[in-house]
Amino acid sequence: DAGVIQSPRHEVTEMGQEVTLRCKPISGHDYLFWYRQTMMRGLELLIYFNNNVPIDDSGMPEDRFSAKMPNASFSTLKIQPSEPRDSAVYFCASSFLLDDTQYFGPGTRLTVL
Amino acid sequence: SQKIEQNSEALNIQEGKTATLTCNYTNYSPAYLQWYRQDPGRGPVFLLLIRENEKEKRKERLKVTFDTTLKQSLFHITASQPADSATYLCALHMDSNYQLIWGAGTKLIIKP
């Protein structure tokens, strides 16, 4: 298996633009997680899905952030409009069970100018 | 308030020595604890999991202990090598609340 795949690896955009991050989890994993990592705040859980259904989105910072999982092999995290404070590395992770080991993708480094 | 603390300062260890990293938590009763390694530009990679009823877990040169009385986990790397240099994160999981709670990580530097 190729592991968790994320795209793009790097994204540079201007404030106010829409940003879409993509994730393909490991096949057979029922759980998908979106995280954000910054030096100041560390690793923060934004939202997670179980069998394509959002279960807990309490970590989503505000309405500018939205996430979807239209099928078992694809998820998106969208920021609209983007702001400089959204600059961070965004990770997608998947796991077989809720309390199982999580497998992380390589991350998307987002810079909002 | 609930908190997880890992050494915020980088830990410098001489090659061949044992590196010990600390994860302290307050106001939690975790069912288990995980340790991950993160290299620059990469996502965290799972290393070890230890449950509340386990005192110690080993994997090759790695050892994790879990003291629920002290509310502390120690992560040891014996015979450390420069390739062990990375950031190590601990994460707690509670049965009653899914959310995996992450520490900020400790940067480990092994000097040749």
Interface residues (C-beta under 8 A of the other chain):
Chain A: V4 G42 L43 E44 L45 Y48 I55 D56 F91 A93 L98 D99 T101 Q102 Y103 F104 G105 P106 G107
Chain B: A31 Y32 Q34 G41 R42 G43 P44 V45 F46 L49 L89 H93 D95 Y98 Q99 L100 W102 G103 A104 G105
